[in-house]
Amino acid sequence: MNRPRFLARWPLTLRGTGALVLAAACFVLAGELGSLELVYFGCLLTALIIVCLLVLRWGGRVRLTERKISRETIAVGDVATVYSEFVLGGAARSGGVQWREALSEGLSGEVSGTLSEARGLATPELTYEVRATRRGPHWIGPLSVSITDPFGIARRTQTVGERTRVLVVPATVDLDPIDDYTGDLGGAQHSSMDIGQGSDNLIARPYMPGDSMRRIHWRATAHHDQLMVREEERESTPEATVILDRSGARWAPVAFARLGADPHFEAALTAMVSIVQQLADDGYLVDVLSANGTTLVPPIGGSGTPDEIAALLRTAAMLMSAREEQLPALAPLFTGGTAGPVVVITGSIGADHVDMLRPIAHHSALPILLACAGPEHSAVPATLDELTRAGWHTAQISPDGDLAAGWHLASSKGVARATL
């Protein structure tokens, strides 16, 4: 299959090319030597080549019927299994079959081979794995199939099937919960209205199908002349905010030009989706914003969390950095109240950004800032020290660093500064 480009459409195999050269040599020598046997032999070889070409031309067609992928989306670093099935013409079933699946940049795998077991099969199946290496939309296909006749003389190469789209999303990391802050951070709060069945101040409501008979309040029932039940326990859902700073100055220029090209921006996206998922699992209703206040996805939390996380991953798969500076618009979003956990994920932050972030720390029960920047960004540690003194819990995460450890340290009580 790895033939030079100029031989890609040559219809004869090496054996067929040798047979053609030998037939030509027979005709030349027959004229020189006057040998009739060489003429016969040359005609036989020529006829064999023509027959093999015609057989493949009319009976060697290939058609891709199905291509399925085990996952709709693949996280960076994960593997998906691809199943392809194609139909072979009658002549193709008795010869050799080689195949190669085209992969766009961002996917890798062993996607070529020989189907020795395809002899006699009308619909051979392919099963292979592809690994996601870069975030963004990528393509599998089309399928290139090369078949040879039973004598190995002629070859026919066909490109069949359409391309199949694969969306590669940021990887996620399992993180520790922050439920040890429950109460301090506006964790799940319950306000019971059960003051006692004999209390005159008890709030009751009409009976609804599905209410327990044990909750019937007989005094209120007699008063209202209809079944009344004690008010159920009320629960307030805590809220958290996760902010991705997409300001172009914080990331490499390539983060604005190509998906998956800046490793620091990729680390930030992994941190964002991992933290949102963990906070939602902890029971928070999570707002996901850009640093300029733009909502990236609807609030995440509650019974629809798996679908909401899937939507977040699909959105994150297409995110790029922005040209404008976003941080100046962030602090005004938190004035006039106190928020729950606020997590800001940024890149190569500098001293001139401290004043933009300082006020937010006083409006959050747990302000966390993660700077996804490697040791080459020398100004980051000093900036994080300033933010730590301003009340932030900070951590510096490199693309090869341990996000789970950085999150654990930054979100733990009494720890305000971490570098990993």
C-alpha positions as CSV (number, residue, x, y, z in Angstrom):
1,M,0.0,0.0,0.0
2,N,2.9,2.4,0.5
3,R,3.8,2.7,-3.1
4,P,5.3,5.8,-4.7
5,R,2.7,8.2,-5.9
6,F,3.6,7.7,-9.6
7,L,2.7,4.0,-9.2
8,A,-0.5,4.6,-7.2
9,R,-2.7,4.1,-10.3
10,W,-0.6,1.6,-12.2
11,P,-2.9,-1.3,-12.8
12,L,-0.3,-4.1,-12.6
13,T,1.5,-5.6,-9.7
14,L,5.2,-6.3,-9.7
15,R,4.4,-9.8,-10.9
16,G,2.2,-8.3,-13.6
17,T,4.8,-5.8,-14.7
18,G,7.4,-8.6,-14.9
19,A,5.0,-10.6,-17.0
20,L,4.4,-7.6,-19.4
21,V,8.2,-7.1,-19.7
22,L,8.7,-10.8,-20.4
23,A,6.0,-10.8,-23.0
24,A,7.6,-7.9,-24.8
25,A,11.0,-9.6,-24.6
26,C,9.5,-12.8,-26.1
27,F,8.2,-10.9,-29.1
28,V,11.5,-9.2,-29.6
29,L,13.5,-12.4,-29.4
30,A,11.0,-14.3,-31.5
31,G,11.8,-11.8,-34.4
32,E,15.5,-12.1,-33.8
33,L,15.6,-15.9,-33.4
34,G,12.7,-16.8,-35.6
35,S,11.1,-18.9,-32.8
36,L,7.4,-19.5,-33.1
37,E,7.3,-20.9,-29.6
38,L,8.4,-17.5,-28.2
39,V,5.5,-15.8,-30.1
40,Y,3.0,-18.3,-28.6
41,F,4.4,-17.7,-25.1
42,G,4.4,-13.9,-25.5
43,C,0.7,-14.1,-26.7
44,L,-0.2,-16.3,-23.7
45,L,1.3,-13.8,-21.2
46,T,-0.3,-10.9,-23.0
47,A,-3.7,-12.6,-22.9
48,L,-3.3,-13.5,-19.3
49,I,-2.6,-9.9,-18.4
50,I,-5.6,-8.6,-20.4
51,V,-8.0,-11.2,-18.9
52,C,-6.8,-10.3,-15.3
53,L,-7.4,-6.6,-16.0
54,L,-10.8,-7.2,-17.5
55,V,-11.8,-9.5,-14.6
56,L,-10.9,-6.8,-12.0
57,R,-12.5,-4.1,-14.2
58,W,-15.9,-5.7,-14.4
59,G,-16.0,-7.9,-11.3
60,G,-13.7,-6.3,-8.7
61,R,-15.9,-3.5,-7.5
62,V,-15.9,-2.5,-3.8
63,R,-18.5,-0.7,-1.9
64,L,-18.4,0.5,1.8
65,T,-21.8,-0.2,3.4
66,E,-21.2,0.8,7.0
67,R,-18.8,2.5,9.4
68,K,-19.5,2.7,13.1
69,I,-17.5,4.2,15.9
70,S,-17.8,3.0,19.5
71,R,-18.1,6.6,20.9
72,E,-19.7,9.7,19.6
73,T,-17.0,11.8,21.2
74,I,-13.4,10.8,22.2
75,A,-11.4,12.5,24.9
76,V,-7.8,13.4,24.1
77,G,-5.7,10.4,24.9
78,D,-8.6,7.9,24.7
79,V,-9.1,5.2,22.2
80,A,-12.2,4.4,20.1
81,T,-13.0,1.3,18.2
82,V,-14.1,1.6,14.5
83,Y,-16.1,-1.0,12.7
84,S,-16.2,-0.9,8.9
85,E,-18.0,-3.3,6.5
86,F,-17.7,-3.3,2.8
87,V,-19.0,-5.4,-0.1
88,L,-16.6,-7.1,-2.5
89,G,-17.4,-8.0,-6.1
90,G,-17.2,-11.6,-7.2
91,A,-13.7,-11.3,-8.7
92,A,-12.3,-9.6,-5.6
93,R,-13.3,-12.4,-3.3
94,S,-10.8,-14.8,-4.8
95,G,-7.8,-12.5,-4.8
96,G,-5.8,-10.4,-2.3
97,V,-7.3,-7.4,-0.5
98,Q,-5.3,-4.6,1.1
99,W,-6.9,-1.6,2.8
100,R,-6.0,1.7,4.3
101,E,-8.3,4.1,6.2
102,A,-7.5,7.8,5.9
103,L,-7.2,9.7,9.2
104,S,-7.0,13.4,9.6
105,E,-4.5,15.1,11.9
106,G,-5.6,14.6,15.5
107,L,-6.2,10.9,15.2
108,S,-3.7,8.1,15.0
109,G,-3.7,4.3,14.7
110,E,-2.8,1.2,12.7
111,V,-5.4,1.7,10.0
112,S,-4.0,-0.4,7.1
113,G,-3.5,-4.1,6.5
114,T,-4.2,-7.2,4.4
115,L,-7.4,-9.2,4.6
116,S,-6.1,-12.7,4.0
117,E,-9.3,-14.0,5.6
118,A,-11.5,-12.2,3.0
119,R,-11.3,-14.9,0.4
120,G,-14.8,-16.1,-0.4
121,L,-16.4,-13.4,1.8
122,A,-18.8,-11.0,0.2
123,T,-18.9,-8.6,3.1
124,P,-15.6,-8.6,5.1
125,E,-15.4,-6.5,8.3
126,L,-12.7,-4.3,9.6
127,T,-12.1,-3.6,13.3
128,Y,-9.4,-1.2,14.4
129,E,-8.7,1.4,17.0
130,V,-7.9,5.1,16.7
131,R,-6.4,7.2,19.4
132,A,-7.3,10.9,19.8
133,T,-4.2,13.1,20.0
134,R,-5.6,16.6,19.4
135,R,-8.8,18.4,20.4
136,G,-11.3,19.4,17.7
137,P,-13.3,17.9,14.9
138,H,-11.5,15.2,12.9
139,W,-12.4,12.8,10.1
140,I,-12.1,9.0,9.4
141,G,-12.1,8.0,5.8
142,P,-12.5,7.6,3.0
143,L,-11.4,3.9,2.8
144,S,-8.9,2.9,0.2
145,V,-9.1,-0.8,-1.0
146,S,-6.6,-2.4,-3.3
147,I,-7.6,-5.8,-4.8
148,T,-5.6,-8.2,-6.9
149,D,-6.7,-11.1,-9.1
150,P,-6.0,-14.7,-8.1
151,F,-2.8,-14.8,-10.1
152,G,-1.5,-11.6,-8.6
153,I,-1.1,-10.0,-12.0
154,A,-3.4,-7.0,-12.0
155,R,-4.4,-4.5,-9.3
156,R,-7.4,-2.3,-8.8
157,T,-7.4,0.5,-6.2
158,Q,-10.6,2.1,-5.2
159,T,-11.5,4.9,-2.7
160,V,-14.9,4.1,-1.2
161,G,-17.2,5.6,1.4
162,E,-17.7,9.0,2.9
163,R,-15.7,10.6,5.7
164,T,-17.0,10.1,9.2
165,R,-16.7,13.0,11.7
166,V,-15.2,12.4,15.1
167,L,-15.2,15.1,17.8
168,V,-12.2,15.0,20.1
169,V,-13.0,16.7,23.4
170,P,-10.7,17.8,26.3
171,A,-9.6,15.1,28.6
172,T,-11.1,15.0,32.1
173,V,-9.3,14.3,35.4
174,D,-10.9,12.9,38.6
175,L,-10.7,15.5,41.3
176,D,-11.3,15.6,45.0
177,P,-14.7,17.0,46.2
178,I,-14.8,20.2,48.3
179,D,-17.7,18.9,50.5
180,D,-15.6,19.5,53.6
181,Y,-16.7,23.2,53.1
182,T,-20.4,22.4,53.3
183,G,-22.0,25.2,55.2
184,D,-19.1,27.6,54.8
185,L,-19.6,27.7,51.0
186,G,-23.3,27.7,50.8
187,G,-23.4,24.0,50.6
188,A,-26.7,22.1,50.5
189,Q,-28.8,23.9,53.1
190,H,-32.0,22.5,54.5
191,S,-34.7,24.6,56.3
192,S,-37.3,22.3,57.9
193,M,-40.8,23.5,58.2
194,D,-41.7,20.6,60.6
195,I,-42.4,22.5,63.8
196,G,-44.6,19.7,65.3
197,Q,-48.0,18.4,64.4
198,G,-49.6,20.4,67.2
199,S,-48.0,23.7,66.2
200,D,-50.4,26.5,65.2
201,N,-47.6,28.0,63.1
202,L,-47.1,25.0,61.0
203,I,-47.2,25.6,57.2
204,A,-49.4,23.1,55.4
205,R,-50.3,22.6,51.8
206,P,-53.0,20.6,50.0
207,Y,-52.5,16.8,49.6
208,M,-51.0,15.8,46.2
209,P,-50.9,12.3,44.7
210,G,-47.8,10.5,45.9
211,D,-47.6,12.3,49.3
212,S,-47.1,10.0,52.3
213,M,-50.2,9.4,54.4
214,R,-47.9,9.9,57.4
215,R,-47.5,13.6,56.6
216,I,-51.3,14.3,56.7
217,H,-51.9,17.2,59.1
218,W,-55.4,16.4,60.5
219,R,-56.0,19.7,62.2
220,A,-55.3,21.6,58.9
221,T,-57.4,19.1,57.1
222,A,-60.4,19.7,59.4
223,H,-59.9,23.5,59.1
224,H,-59.7,23.5,55.3
225,D,-62.1,20.7,54.7
226,Q,-59.6,18.9,52.4
227,L,-56.6,16.7,53.0
228,M,-53.6,18.8,54.0
229,V,-50.0,17.6,54.5
230,R,-47.1,19.1,56.4
231,E,-44.8,21.1,54.2
232,E,-41.9,19.1,52.9
233,E,-38.3,20.0,53.8
234,R,-37.1,22.9,51.6
235,E,-33.7,22.7,50.0
236,S,-31.6,25.4,48.5
237,T,-29.1,24.5,45.8
238,P,-25.6,26.0,46.3
239,E,-24.0,27.7,43.4
240,A,-20.5,27.9,42.1
241,T,-18.8,29.7,39.2
242,V,-16.1,28.5,36.9
243,I,-14.4,31.1,34.7
244,L,-12.1,30.5,31.8
245,D,-9.9,33.4,30.9
246,R,-9.5,33.3,27.1
247,S,-7.7,36.6,26.8
248,G,-5.3,36.2,23.9
249,A,-2.4,37.7,25.8
250,R,-2.5,34.8,28.3
251,W,-1.9,32.1,25.7
252,A,0.4,31.4,22.7
253,P,-0.8,33.0,19.4
254,V,-1.4,29.5,18.0
255,A,-4.3,29.1,20.5
256,F,-6.3,31.5,18.5
257,A,-5.3,29.9,15.1
258,R,-5.6,26.2,15.6
259,L,-7.6,23.9,17.9
260,G,-5.4,21.8,20.2
261,A,-2.2,23.5,19.3
262,D,-1.3,25.3,22.6
263,P,-0.6,22.8,25.4
264,H,-1.2,25.4,28.1
265,F,-4.6,26.3,26.7
266,E,-5.4,22.6,26.5
267,A,-4.4,22.2,30.2
268,A,-6.8,25.0,31.0
269,L,-9.7,23.3,29.2
270,T,-9.0,20.1,30.9
271,A,-9.0,21.9,34.3
272,M,-12.3,23.7,33.4
273,V,-14.3,20.6,32.4
274,S,-12.9,18.5,35.3
275,I,-13.7,21.1,37.9
276,V,-17.2,21.8,36.5
277,Q,-17.9,18.0,36.6
278,Q,-16.6,17.7,40.2
279,L,-18.5,20.7,41.5
280,A,-21.7,19.4,39.8
281,D,-21.1,16.0,41.4
282,D,-20.7,17.8,44.8
283,G,-24.2,19.2,44.4
284,Y,-23.5,22.7,43.1
285,L,-25.3,24.5,40.3
286,V,-22.3,25.6,38.3
287,D,-22.2,28.7,36.0
288,V,-19.5,28.4,33.3
289,L,-18.3,31.7,31.9
290,S,-15.6,33.4,29.9
291,A,-13.7,36.1,31.8
292,N,-15.7,38.8,30.0
293,G,-18.9,37.4,31.5
294,T,-20.1,35.5,28.4
295,T,-21.9,32.3,29.3
296,L,-20.3,29.3,27.7
297,V,-23.1,26.8,28.5
298,P,-26.3,26.9,30.5
299,P,-25.8,26.3,34.3
300,I,-24.8,22.7,35.0
301,G,-26.2,20.7,37.9
302,G,-29.1,18.6,38.9
303,S,-30.7,15.5,37.4
304,G,-29.5,16.4,33.9
305,T,-25.8,16.6,34.8
306,P,-24.5,13.8,32.5
307,D,-26.1,15.4,29.4
308,E,-25.0,18.9,30.5
309,I,-21.4,17.7,31.0
310,A,-21.6,16.2,27.5
311,A,-22.7,19.5,26.1
312,L,-19.9,21.3,28.0
313,L,-17.4,18.9,26.5
314,R,-18.7,19.5,23.0
315,T,-18.5,23.3,23.5
316,A,-15.0,23.0,25.0
317,A,-13.9,21.0,22.0
318,M,-14.4,24.0,19.8
319,L,-13.1,26.8,22.1
320,M,-10.2,29.0,21.1
321,S,-8.5,32.0,22.7
322,A,-9.9,35.4,22.1
323,R,-8.1,38.4,20.7
324,E,-9.4,40.9,23.3
325,E,-8.4,41.3,27.0
326,Q,-11.3,39.8,29.1
327,L,-10.2,40.2,32.7
328,P,-11.3,43.9,33.2
329,A,-14.9,42.8,32.8
330,L,-14.7,40.1,35.5
331,A,-14.7,41.9,38.8
332,P,-17.9,43.9,38.2
333,L,-19.8,40.6,37.9
334,F,-19.3,39.9,41.6
335,T,-19.9,43.3,43.2
336,G,-22.8,43.7,45.6
337,G,-23.0,40.2,47.0
338,T,-21.2,37.1,48.1
339,A,-20.8,34.1,45.8
340,G,-20.0,30.5,46.6
341,P,-16.8,29.0,45.2
342,V,-15.4,31.0,42.3
343,V,-12.7,29.2,40.2
344,V,-10.7,31.3,37.7
345,I,-8.6,29.4,35.2
346,T,-6.1,31.5,33.4
347,G,-2.7,31.3,31.7
348,S,0.5,33.4,31.9
349,I,-0.8,36.0,34.2
350,G,1.2,39.1,35.2
351,A,1.5,41.6,38.0
352,D,-0.7,44.1,36.1
353,H,-3.6,41.7,36.5
354,V,-3.6,41.5,40.3
355,D,-5.7,44.6,40.7
356,M,-8.3,43.2,38.3
357,L,-8.7,40.0,40.4
358,R,-8.2,41.4,43.9
359,P,-11.8,42.5,44.5
360,I,-13.3,39.1,43.6
361,A,-11.6,37.3,46.5
362,H,-13.8,39.4,49.0
363,H,-17.0,38.3,47.3
364,S,-16.4,34.5,47.2
365,A,-16.5,31.9,50.0
366,L,-13.7,30.1,48.2
367,P,-11.8,32.0,45.5
368,I,-9.5,29.6,43.6
369,L,-7.2,30.7,40.8
370,L,-5.3,28.1,38.6
371,A,-2.6,29.5,36.3
372,C,-1.9,27.0,33.5
373,A,1.6,28.2,32.7
374,G,4.9,26.4,32.6
375,P,8.2,27.4,34.2
376,E,9.0,29.4,31.1
377,H,6.5,32.0,32.3
378,S,8.8,33.5,35.0
379,A,6.4,36.2,36.1
380,V,3.6,33.9,37.2
381,P,4.9,32.8,40.6
382,A,5.3,36.3,41.9
383,T,1.8,37.2,40.6
384,L,0.3,34.2,42.4
385,D,2.0,35.3,45.6
386,E,0.4,38.7,45.3
387,L,-3.0,37.1,44.7
388,T,-2.5,34.7,47.6
389,R,-2.0,37.7,49.9
390,A,-5.2,39.2,48.4
391,G,-7.2,36.2,49.6
392,W,-7.0,33.8,46.6
393,H,-6.2,30.1,46.8
394,T,-3.8,29.6,43.9
395,A,-2.0,26.9,42.0
396,Q,0.3,26.9,39.0
397,I,-0.3,24.0,36.7
398,S,1.9,23.0,33.8
399,P,0.7,20.9,30.8
400,D,2.6,17.9,32.3
401,G,1.7,18.7,35.9
402,D,-0.7,17.0,38.2
403,L,-4.0,18.8,38.0
404,A,-5.6,16.6,40.7
405,A,-2.9,17.4,43.2
406,G,-3.0,21.1,42.4
407,W,-6.8,21.2,42.8
408,H,-6.5,19.3,46.1
409,L,-4.0,21.8,47.5
410,A,-5.8,24.9,46.2
411,S,-9.2,23.8,47.4
412,S,-8.1,22.6,50.9
413,K,-8.5,24.7,54.0
414,G,-5.4,26.4,55.2
415,V,-3.6,26.0,51.8
416,A,-3.4,29.1,49.8
417,R,-0.5,28.5,47.3
418,A,0.6,25.5,45.3
419,T,2.9,25.0,42.3
420,L,2.9,21.7,40.3
